[in-house]
Amino acid sequence: MAIKDLMETARRRLGLSTKLPEVVKQAPREHIRLSNPWHSVSIVPGPKRCEAVTRMLGERYLSTKAPLLPLKDCTESGCTCRYKHHDDRRLEGTGLDRNGRPIPHPKRRDSD
């Protein structure tokens, strides 16, 4: 006895419909790209940094608004500057120093 026949017999004994459900065709999967509206980048200078990138240190740009690399005013041939990616453009209570590193929040009281 085939499995299909066994299933039909079991369904009949249980009082269920003997009609097997039709196979539902699944729609082709669609690749959905979730984007973070606050995804941002900052520019990390290469070993030889030009004036143009020095002026931009510590700045974060929304990914869609970031300047293209190499920068328009770049004076270095073979520029090696790159983007550093961040989940959020906003920093919670921290600023960045001239090298793009977060400045720690000052202590407010000794109990902190």
C-alpha positions as CSV (number, residue, x, y, z in Angstrom):
1,M,0.0,0.0,0.0
2,A,1.4,3.4,-0.9
3,I,1.6,6.2,1.6
4,K,-1.0,8.2,-0.3
5,D,-3.4,5.2,0.2
6,L,-2.6,4.9,3.9
7,M,-3.2,8.6,4.4
8,E,-6.6,8.4,2.6
9,T,-7.6,5.4,4.8
10,A,-6.6,7.2,7.9
11,R,-8.5,10.3,6.9
12,R,-11.6,8.3,6.1
13,R,-11.5,6.5,9.5
14,L,-11.1,9.8,11.3
15,G,-14.0,11.3,9.5
16,L,-11.9,13.8,7.7
17,S,-12.1,14.8,4.1
18,T,-10.3,12.4,1.8
19,K,-9.6,15.1,-0.6
20,L,-5.9,16.1,-0.2
21,P,-5.2,19.8,-0.3
22,E,-3.8,21.1,-3.5
23,V,-0.2,22.1,-3.4
24,V,0.0,25.9,-3.1
25,K,2.5,27.3,-5.4
26,Q,4.7,29.7,-3.7
27,A,5.5,33.0,-5.3
28,P,9.2,33.4,-6.2
29,R,11.1,34.9,-3.3
30,E,11.9,38.5,-3.7
31,H,15.1,39.9,-2.3
32,I,14.1,42.7,0.1
33,R,16.9,45.0,1.1
34,L,16.3,46.6,4.4
35,S,18.1,49.9,4.7
36,N,18.9,51.9,7.8
37,P,17.9,55.5,7.1
38,W,20.6,56.7,9.6
39,H,23.5,54.6,8.2
40,S,26.4,56.9,7.9
41,V,30.1,57.0,6.9
42,S,33.1,59.0,8.0
43,I,36.3,59.4,6.0
44,V,39.4,57.6,7.2
45,P,42.5,59.2,5.7
46,G,45.3,57.2,4.2
47,P,48.9,57.4,5.3
48,K,49.4,60.7,3.4
49,R,46.5,62.9,4.2
50,C,45.7,66.0,2.1
51,E,44.2,69.3,3.4
52,A,40.8,68.4,2.0
53,V,40.4,65.3,4.1
54,T,42.0,67.0,7.2
55,R,39.1,69.5,7.1
56,M,36.6,66.7,7.2
57,L,37.9,64.6,10.0
58,G,35.4,63.8,12.7
59,E,32.4,64.5,10.4
60,R,29.8,61.8,9.7
61,Y,27.7,61.9,6.6
62,L,24.5,60.1,5.8
63,S,25.5,57.4,3.3
64,T,23.5,59.0,0.5
65,K,25.0,62.4,1.1
66,A,28.7,61.4,1.6
67,P,31.3,63.0,-0.7
68,L,32.8,60.7,-3.2
69,L,36.4,59.5,-2.8
70,P,38.9,60.7,-3.8
71,L,37.7,64.1,-2.7
72,K,37.4,66.8,-5.3
73,D,40.2,68.9,-3.8
74,C,42.5,65.9,-3.0
75,T,46.1,66.7,-3.8
76,E,47.5,63.2,-3.2
77,S,48.1,61.0,-6.3
78,G,46.9,57.4,-5.6
79,C,44.6,58.5,-2.7
80,T,44.0,55.7,-0.2
81,C,41.3,57.4,1.9
82,R,38.3,55.1,2.6
83,Y,34.9,55.2,4.3
84,K,34.3,53.9,7.8
85,H,30.7,52.7,8.2
86,H,28.5,53.5,11.2
87,D,25.0,52.3,12.1
88,D,23.9,55.8,13.1
89,R,25.0,59.3,12.1
90,R,24.1,60.6,15.5
91,L,26.4,60.1,18.5
92,E,24.9,59.8,22.0
93,G,26.5,62.5,24.0
94,T,30.0,62.2,22.4
95,G,31.9,64.3,20.1
96,L,34.8,63.3,17.9
97,D,38.4,64.6,18.1
98,R,40.4,65.7,15.0
99,N,41.4,62.0,14.4
100,G,37.8,60.9,14.4
101,R,37.9,59.1,17.7
102,P,35.0,59.6,20.2
103,I,35.8,62.1,23.1
104,P,34.8,60.5,26.4
105,H,32.1,62.2,28.3
106,P,33.5,64.1,31.3
107,K,32.6,62.8,34.8
108,R,29.9,64.8,36.5
109,R,30.5,63.6,40.0
110,D,32.7,61.1,41.8
111,S,29.9,58.5,42.1
112,D,29.8,58.0,38.3
